[in-house]
Amino acid sequence: MIKASSFFKTAIQDNNYSGYSLEAIETERYSEQFNCSIGKESNNSQFRRKEGIKNYIHELYNHISSKVLSELNITQITFDDEFEANKDQKIFNISGSTFDNLKIYTGNIVGSIIYKSQIFNINCRFGNDFLQYMIANSSGFLELENLGAIDKNLGLGEWVMIYYWKLQLKKAFSLGLYKTYQKKKENLSTIRGNIDINAVLRKNYFDGKTVCNFKEHSYNNELNAVITMTLSKVFKSKYQSIVNDVYQIKSAFDSINTSKINQIRNHKVINPYFKKYNQVFDLSLKILKDEFANVGESKSDFSAFLFDISLLFEHHIRKILKQNLTLFPKKKKEFCIPNGISTNNIYPDVIIDFGNNEIGIYDVKYKNFDFRNGVNREDKFQLISYVATHMSKYSIIECGVIYPLREDGNDYIENKAKIRQQCLRVGKKEIPFLVRFYTVCKSVNNQKLSDEDFLKKFMSGKSTVCDTSFTD
């Protein structure tokens, strides 16, 4: 039995379709009072605790379900321009009207919600070490030696926000410090920019200098000031262990003589070269506003830091494969299908270019593989649509679906003999169909070797044999 606050902070994980019941929460005498005011201990205090917990879930769910994501105070991680989050999906679902029959169902949304000064976390089902590993890989900074530095007592929303902010800052800083044009007016011995005619006419005599209006690159801007303030704040906080490796970046920003900012406004970088600073700026504002510093001190009744972990996993898989394989860009718009009103672009998660107009098509699914029934009907139809559409232009020599799988998963150990290469028939064409697994290791220190093994299986040779038919 655990306290309600601990249950909502640690027990709930992504992709649970059977649901989390509240029976594990301690509600006995002298236990935690959660979202209720009991006063003196009485015979019905346990009932009132249960009501408080049940009401909290219903109130939070109603608060979220009644609004679209764009209306909520939510920060979302974006991994690159190739990936667009599905904003129609639910953050979580519930069933049941009482404490005893209420269940919480989760999907691909992971992160932290603060509601009424209480944390509600949806954690990665493979553990936060693996989540940290994927985030680092997606940002181009796979630093295994630093993965143990994060205090696991920090809230999920806290460390993900700070850690992701740090990695995005590294990526943006690799382009150099952000600079903007600023207007200046100076009395110069050489002409620069435009001559200020009025200033020249007001001179009693010509002193050899001309008043000029011109623009000059400057590091003294609002964006750099906000990042400098955030670095200073984080380095003095409990998050210092997460950012110790960006001390040199902090020194570079500290060297800028930024003017004092009385009011922070939204700032968007228009220059495409420096656009990576946009998300750094947005996350910096969140950190400065203490969105996740201390739950009890949160100034907002509701705030959240959420992201679609299926997009992160897909991006992670593509990054691994691109180390030695050529993949088509995700934004390539080649084929469209009608929807009755307009058309939709149809594009698989992974298209491997083997050369000579030969390709392999794979769909990446973050969900658990069903070892009893195999790939579900909807996912099979989706893959068939991809294959049928691309057959008109390319020679498809293999296709399949990629799933994550625990290294010590009993399902795989007991059922791996059932997994075999099959054949997908589309028209008169027979295409090798494979279910491939990306192994999530028990120790994140072994994950890099697992990634290499995963890549080798794709590089070991194109599939050419179908041992049985795979049809709908």
C-alpha positions as CSV (number, residue, x, y, z in Angstrom):
1,M,0.0,0.0,0.0
2,I,1.3,3.5,-0.9
3,K,0.2,7.0,-0.2
4,A,-2.0,8.7,-2.8
5,S,0.7,11.3,-3.6
6,S,3.3,8.6,-4.3
7,F,0.8,6.6,-6.4
8,F,0.1,9.6,-8.7
9,K,3.8,10.4,-8.9
10,T,5.3,7.0,-9.6
11,A,2.8,4.3,-10.2
12,I,1.1,5.4,-13.5
13,Q,2.9,4.5,-16.8
14,D,2.2,4.9,-20.4
15,N,0.3,2.5,-22.7
16,N,-1.8,0.8,-20.1
17,Y,-5.0,-0.3,-21.8
18,S,-6.2,-2.5,-18.9
19,G,-6.2,0.4,-16.6
20,Y,-4.8,1.4,-13.1
21,S,-7.2,0.8,-10.2
22,L,-6.9,2.8,-7.0
23,E,-6.8,-0.3,-4.7
24,A,-3.0,0.1,-4.1
25,I,-3.6,3.5,-2.4
26,E,-3.5,3.4,1.4
27,T,-6.7,4.9,2.8
28,E,-6.6,3.5,6.3
29,R,-6.6,5.5,9.6
30,Y,-3.7,7.9,10.1
31,S,-2.8,7.7,6.4
32,E,-2.3,10.7,4.1
33,Q,-5.2,13.2,3.7
34,F,-5.4,13.7,0.0
35,N,-7.7,16.4,-1.6
36,C,-10.0,16.3,1.4
37,S,-10.4,17.9,4.8
38,I,-11.1,15.3,7.5
39,G,-10.6,17.2,10.7
40,K,-10.9,14.9,13.7
41,E,-10.5,11.2,13.0
42,S,-13.9,9.6,12.8
43,N,-15.5,6.4,11.7
44,N,-16.0,7.7,8.1
45,S,-12.6,9.3,7.6
46,Q,-11.5,6.4,5.3
47,F,-14.6,6.9,3.2
48,R,-13.9,10.7,3.0
49,R,-10.3,10.0,1.9
50,K,-11.5,7.7,-0.9
51,E,-14.0,10.4,-2.0
52,G,-11.2,13.0,-2.0
53,I,-9.0,10.8,-4.2
54,K,-11.8,9.9,-6.5
55,N,-13.0,13.5,-6.9
56,Y,-9.4,14.6,-7.6
57,I,-9.2,12.2,-10.6
58,H,-12.6,13.2,-11.9
59,E,-11.9,16.9,-11.6
60,L,-8.6,16.6,-13.3
61,Y,-10.0,14.5,-16.1
62,N,-12.9,17.0,-16.6
63,H,-10.5,19.9,-16.7
64,I,-8.4,18.3,-19.4
65,S,-11.1,16.6,-21.5
66,S,-13.3,19.7,-21.8
67,K,-10.5,21.6,-23.6
68,V,-8.3,21.0,-26.6
69,L,-4.5,20.9,-26.0
70,S,-4.0,24.4,-27.5
71,E,-6.3,25.9,-24.7
72,L,-4.3,24.3,-21.9
73,N,-1.1,25.7,-20.3
74,I,0.9,22.8,-21.7
75,T,4.5,22.8,-22.9
76,Q,5.2,20.0,-25.4
77,I,8.6,18.6,-26.6
78,T,9.1,18.8,-30.3
79,F,11.8,16.7,-31.7
80,D,12.3,18.2,-35.2
81,D,10.3,19.5,-38.1
82,E,9.6,15.9,-39.4
83,F,7.3,15.1,-36.5
84,E,3.9,16.4,-35.7
85,A,2.1,15.4,-32.6
86,N,-1.5,14.1,-32.7
87,K,-3.3,16.7,-30.8
88,D,-6.6,14.8,-30.9
89,Q,-5.4,12.0,-28.6
90,K,-6.4,11.9,-24.9
91,I,-3.8,12.6,-22.2
92,F,-5.5,9.8,-20.2
93,N,-8.9,8.2,-19.9
94,I,-10.9,7.0,-16.9
95,S,-13.9,4.7,-16.2
96,G,-15.9,4.2,-13.1
97,S,-17.7,6.6,-10.7
98,T,-16.5,5.3,-7.3
99,F,-13.2,4.8,-5.7
100,D,-13.5,1.0,-5.9
101,N,-14.4,0.8,-9.6
102,L,-12.4,3.8,-11.0
103,K,-9.7,3.0,-13.5
104,I,-7.1,5.2,-15.2
105,Y,-6.1,4.3,-18.8
106,T,-3.0,5.7,-20.5
107,G,-1.7,6.0,-24.1
108,N,1.3,7.6,-25.7
109,I,1.3,10.9,-23.7
110,V,4.0,11.0,-21.0
111,G,4.9,13.8,-18.6
112,S,3.8,15.7,-15.5
113,I,0.6,17.6,-14.6
114,I,0.2,19.8,-11.6
115,Y,-3.3,20.2,-10.5
116,K,-4.4,21.8,-7.2
117,S,-0.8,21.6,-5.9
118,Q,-0.6,17.8,-6.5
119,I,1.6,16.0,-9.1
120,F,0.0,13.6,-11.5
121,N,2.8,11.8,-13.5
122,I,2.5,9.5,-16.5
123,N,5.9,7.7,-16.5
124,C,7.7,5.8,-19.2
125,R,6.9,2.2,-18.9
126,F,10.5,1.2,-19.7
127,G,11.8,3.5,-16.9
128,N,13.1,7.0,-16.8
129,D,16.7,6.0,-17.5
130,F,15.6,4.8,-21.0
131,L,13.5,7.9,-21.4
132,Q,16.5,10.0,-20.7
133,Y,18.6,7.9,-23.1
134,M,16.1,8.5,-25.9
135,I,15.8,12.3,-25.3
136,A,19.6,12.6,-25.3
137,N,19.8,10.6,-28.6
138,S,17.1,12.6,-30.2
139,S,18.9,15.8,-29.4
140,G,22.3,14.6,-30.7
141,F,24.0,14.3,-27.3
142,L,24.2,10.7,-26.3
143,E,26.2,11.1,-23.1
144,L,26.1,7.7,-21.3
145,E,28.6,8.8,-18.6
146,N,26.2,11.5,-17.4
147,L,23.0,9.5,-17.4
148,G,23.4,8.7,-13.7
149,A,23.7,12.3,-12.6
150,I,20.0,13.1,-12.3
151,D,18.5,12.8,-8.9
152,K,15.7,10.4,-9.4
153,N,13.8,12.0,-6.5
154,L,13.1,14.9,-8.8
155,G,9.7,14.9,-10.4
156,L,9.4,13.6,-13.9
157,G,8.3,17.0,-15.2
158,E,11.1,18.7,-13.4
159,W,14.1,16.7,-14.7
160,V,12.7,16.2,-18.2
161,M,12.2,19.9,-18.6
162,I,15.6,20.9,-17.3
163,Y,17.4,18.1,-19.1
164,Y,15.7,18.7,-22.4
165,W,16.2,22.5,-22.1
166,K,19.9,21.8,-21.5
167,L,20.2,19.6,-24.6
168,Q,18.3,22.1,-26.8
169,L,20.6,24.9,-25.5
170,K,23.6,22.9,-26.5
171,K,22.2,22.4,-30.0
172,A,21.3,26.1,-30.4
173,F,24.7,27.2,-28.9
174,S,26.5,25.2,-31.6
175,L,25.3,27.9,-34.0
176,G,26.9,30.6,-31.9
177,L,25.4,33.2,-29.6
178,Y,22.2,34.7,-30.9
179,K,22.6,38.2,-32.3
180,T,20.2,40.7,-33.7
181,Y,20.5,44.0,-35.6
182,Q,20.1,47.0,-33.3
183,K,19.7,50.7,-34.4
184,K,22.5,53.0,-33.5
185,K,23.2,56.7,-33.9
186,E,26.8,57.9,-33.6
187,N,29.1,60.8,-34.7
188,L,31.6,59.1,-37.0
189,S,34.7,60.1,-39.0
190,T,33.6,57.8,-41.8
191,I,30.1,57.5,-43.3
192,R,28.2,54.4,-42.1
193,G,24.5,53.7,-42.9
194,N,22.4,56.8,-43.4
195,I,23.5,60.4,-42.7
196,D,21.3,62.2,-40.2
197,I,20.7,65.4,-42.1
198,N,19.0,67.2,-39.3
199,A,21.8,66.5,-36.9
200,V,24.4,67.7,-39.4
201,L,22.5,71.0,-40.0
202,R,22.3,71.6,-36.3
203,K,26.1,71.6,-36.0
204,N,27.7,75.1,-35.7
205,Y,30.7,74.0,-37.7
206,F,32.0,70.8,-39.4
207,D,34.3,68.9,-37.0
208,G,35.3,66.2,-39.5
209,K,32.6,63.8,-38.2
210,T,29.1,63.0,-39.5
211,V,26.1,61.8,-37.5
212,C,25.0,58.5,-38.9
213,N,22.1,56.1,-38.3
214,F,23.0,52.5,-38.9
215,K,22.3,48.9,-37.8
216,E,24.8,46.8,-36.0
217,H,24.8,43.1,-34.8
218,S,24.5,42.9,-31.1
219,Y,24.4,40.1,-28.5
220,N,22.5,42.5,-26.1
221,N,18.9,41.2,-26.7
222,E,16.0,39.9,-24.8
223,L,16.5,36.3,-25.7
224,N,20.1,36.2,-24.5
225,A,19.1,38.0,-21.3
226,V,16.4,35.4,-20.6
227,I,18.8,32.5,-21.2
228,T,21.4,34.2,-19.0
229,M,18.9,34.6,-16.2
230,T,17.8,31.0,-16.5
231,L,21.3,29.6,-16.4
232,S,22.0,31.6,-13.3
233,K,18.8,30.3,-11.7
234,V,19.4,26.7,-12.6
235,F,23.1,26.7,-11.5
236,K,22.0,27.9,-8.0
237,S,19.2,25.3,-7.7
238,K,18.8,21.6,-7.0
239,Y,19.1,21.0,-10.7
240,Q,22.8,21.9,-10.8
241,S,23.9,18.3,-11.3
242,I,21.9,18.2,-14.5
243,V,23.6,21.2,-16.0
244,N,27.2,20.9,-14.7
245,D,28.5,20.1,-18.2
246,V,27.3,23.4,-19.8
247,Y,29.4,25.6,-17.5
248,Q,31.3,26.9,-20.5
249,I,28.1,27.9,-22.2
250,K,27.0,29.7,-19.0
251,S,30.3,31.6,-19.1
252,A,29.7,32.7,-22.7
253,F,26.3,34.1,-21.8
254,D,27.6,35.7,-18.6
255,S,30.1,37.6,-20.7
256,I,27.3,39.4,-22.6
257,N,26.4,42.8,-21.1
258,T,22.7,42.3,-21.4
259,S,20.5,45.2,-20.3
260,K,18.1,44.7,-17.5
261,I,14.6,43.4,-18.5
262,N,11.7,44.9,-16.7
263,Q,9.1,42.8,-18.5
264,I,9.6,39.5,-20.4
265,R,7.6,39.3,-23.6
266,N,7.2,36.5,-26.1
267,H,10.2,36.5,-28.4
268,K,10.4,34.6,-31.6
269,V,13.5,34.2,-33.7
270,I,12.7,34.9,-37.3
271,N,16.2,34.3,-38.7
272,P,16.1,30.6,-39.8
273,Y,19.8,30.1,-38.9
274,F,19.0,30.8,-35.2
275,K,15.5,29.2,-35.0
276,K,16.7,26.5,-32.7
277,Y,16.8,29.2,-30.0
278,N,13.0,29.5,-30.1
279,Q,12.3,26.4,-28.0
280,V,15.2,27.2,-25.7
281,F,13.5,30.6,-25.0
282,D,10.1,29.0,-24.4
283,L,11.5,26.5,-22.0
284,S,13.6,29.2,-20.3
285,L,10.4,31.1,-19.5
286,K,8.8,28.0,-18.0
287,I,11.9,27.5,-15.8
288,L,11.9,31.2,-14.7
289,K,8.2,31.0,-13.8
290,D,8.9,28.0,-11.5
291,E,6.4,25.8,-13.4
292,F,7.9,22.7,-11.8
293,A,10.3,24.0,-9.1
294,N,8.2,23.2,-6.1
295,V,4.7,21.9,-6.5
296,G,3.5,23.7,-3.3
297,E,4.8,27.0,-4.6
298,S,3.2,26.7,-8.1
299,K,1.4,30.0,-9.0
300,S,-0.9,28.2,-11.4
301,D,-3.8,25.9,-10.5
302,F,-3.0,23.8,-13.5
303,S,0.2,23.4,-15.5
304,A,1.7,20.5,-17.5
305,F,4.8,19.4,-19.3
306,L,3.7,16.6,-21.7
307,F,4.9,15.0,-24.9
308,D,4.0,12.1,-27.2
309,I,6.6,9.4,-26.4
310,S,5.6,7.4,-29.6
311,L,7.1,10.3,-31.6
312,L,10.3,10.3,-29.4
313,F,10.6,6.5,-30.0
314,E,10.1,6.8,-33.7
315,H,12.7,9.6,-33.9
316,H,15.0,7.4,-31.8
317,I,14.6,4.5,-34.2
318,R,15.2,6.7,-37.2
319,K,18.4,8.1,-35.7
320,I,19.8,4.6,-35.1
321,L,19.0,3.4,-38.6
322,K,20.4,6.6,-40.2
323,Q,23.8,5.8,-38.8
324,N,24.5,3.3,-41.7
325,L,21.3,3.3,-43.8
326,T,19.8,5.8,-46.1
327,L,16.3,6.8,-45.1
328,F,13.8,8.9,-47.1
329,P,13.1,12.2,-45.4
330,K,9.9,12.1,-43.3
331,K,8.5,15.2,-45.0
332,K,8.7,13.8,-48.5
333,K,5.3,14.3,-50.1
334,E,5.0,11.8,-52.9
335,F,1.7,10.1,-52.6
336,C,-1.8,11.3,-51.5
337,I,-5.0,9.5,-51.0
338,P,-8.5,11.0,-51.2
339,N,-10.6,11.5,-48.1
340,G,-13.8,12.6,-49.8
341,I,-13.1,16.3,-49.4
342,S,-9.4,16.8,-50.1
343,T,-6.4,14.5,-50.0
344,N,-4.0,13.3,-47.2
345,N,-0.3,12.7,-47.6
346,I,0.5,9.0,-46.9
347,Y,4.0,8.3,-45.5
348,P,5.4,5.4,-43.5
349,D,7.5,6.0,-40.4
350,V,10.6,4.4,-42.0
351,I,11.5,4.0,-45.7
352,I,14.9,2.4,-46.3
353,D,16.5,3.3,-49.6
354,F,18.5,0.2,-50.7
355,G,19.4,1.8,-54.1
356,N,18.3,0.7,-57.6
357,N,14.8,2.0,-56.8
358,E,14.5,-0.8,-54.1
359,I,13.0,0.2,-50.7
360,G,11.9,-1.3,-47.4
361,I,8.8,0.0,-45.6
362,Y,8.4,-0.1,-41.8
363,D,5.9,1.3,-39.4
364,V,7.1,2.1,-35.9
365,K,4.8,1.2,-33.0
366,Y,5.5,2.2,-29.5
367,K,2.7,0.0,-28.2
368,N,3.3,-3.5,-26.8
369,F,3.3,-6.4,-29.3
370,D,0.4,-8.8,-28.9
371,F,2.2,-12.3,-28.9
372,R,-1.2,-14.0,-29.0
373,N,-2.9,-12.2,-31.9
374,G,0.1,-10.5,-33.6
375,V,-0.1,-7.2,-35.4
376,N,-3.6,-5.8,-34.9
377,R,-6.0,-5.3,-37.8
378,E,-5.8,-1.5,-38.0
379,D,-2.0,-1.5,-38.1
380,K,-2.0,-4.2,-40.8
381,F,-4.3,-2.2,-43.0
382,Q,-2.2,0.9,-42.4
383,L,0.9,-1.0,-43.6
384,I,-0.9,-2.4,-46.6
385,S,-1.9,1.1,-47.6
386,Y,1.7,2.2,-47.4
387,V,2.9,-0.7,-49.5
388,A,0.1,-0.5,-52.1
389,T,0.6,3.2,-52.6
390,H,4.4,3.1,-53.0
391,M,4.4,0.0,-55.3
392,S,3.5,2.2,-58.2
393,K,6.9,3.9,-58.2
394,Y,9.3,1.6,-56.2
395,S,10.2,-2.0,-55.9
396,I,9.4,-2.9,-52.3
397,I,11.6,-5.8,-51.2
398,E,10.6,-5.9,-47.5
399,C,8.1,-4.5,-45.1
400,G,7.1,-4.8,-41.5
401,V,6.5,-3.3,-38.1
402,I,9.0,-2.3,-35.3
403,Y,8.1,-2.7,-31.6
404,P,10.0,-2.0,-28.4
405,L,10.6,-5.0,-26.2
406,R,12.0,-5.4,-22.7
407,E,15.2,-7.4,-22.5
408,D,13.8,-9.6,-19.8
409,G,10.2,-9.7,-21.1
410,N,8.6,-13.0,-20.3
411,D,6.3,-12.7,-23.4
412,Y,9.2,-12.7,-25.8
413,I,11.1,-15.5,-24.0
414,E,8.0,-17.7,-24.1
415,N,6.7,-16.8,-27.5
416,K,9.8,-15.9,-29.7
417,A,9.4,-19.2,-31.5
418,K,6.1,-17.9,-32.9
419,I,7.8,-15.0,-34.6
420,R,8.7,-15.8,-38.2
421,Q,9.2,-14.0,-41.5
422,Q,6.0,-14.1,-43.4
423,C,4.7,-12.8,-46.7
424,L,2.4,-9.9,-47.5
425,R,0.5,-10.3,-50.7
426,V,-0.7,-7.1,-52.4
427,G,-2.2,-7.9,-55.9
428,K,0.2,-10.4,-57.5
429,K,3.2,-9.1,-55.5
430,E,4.6,-11.1,-52.6
431,I,6.7,-9.1,-50.2
432,P,8.6,-10.4,-47.2
433,F,6.9,-9.2,-44.0
434,L,8.8,-9.0,-40.7
435,V,8.1,-8.1,-37.1
436,R,11.3,-6.5,-35.7
437,F,12.0,-5.8,-32.1
438,Y,14.0,-3.0,-30.5
439,T,15.4,-4.4,-27.3
440,V,15.2,-2.1,-24.2
441,C,18.0,-3.3,-21.8
442,K,17.7,-3.7,-18.1
443,S,20.7,-1.5,-17.7
444,V,20.9,1.7,-19.8
445,N,24.7,1.3,-19.9
446,N,24.1,-1.7,-22.3
447,Q,21.7,0.2,-24.5
448,K,24.2,1.4,-27.0
449,L,25.3,-2.2,-27.8
450,S,21.7,-3.1,-28.2
451,D,21.3,-0.3,-30.6
452,E,24.2,-1.5,-32.6
453,D,22.8,-5.0,-32.7
454,F,19.4,-3.6,-33.9
455,L,21.1,-1.8,-36.7
456,K,23.1,-4.8,-37.8
457,K,19.9,-6.9,-38.3
458,F,18.7,-4.3,-40.8
459,M,22.1,-4.3,-42.5
460,S,22.6,-8.0,-42.6
461,G,20.9,-8.3,-46.0
462,K,17.6,-7.6,-47.7
463,S,14.9,-10.2,-47.1
464,T,14.0,-12.3,-50.1
465,V,12.2,-15.3,-48.8
466,C,8.6,-15.7,-47.6
467,D,8.0,-18.9,-45.6
468,T,4.2,-18.6,-45.4
469,S,1.4,-16.4,-46.6
470,F,0.3,-13.3,-44.7
471,T,-3.1,-12.2,-45.8
472,D,-6.3,-10.5,-44.5
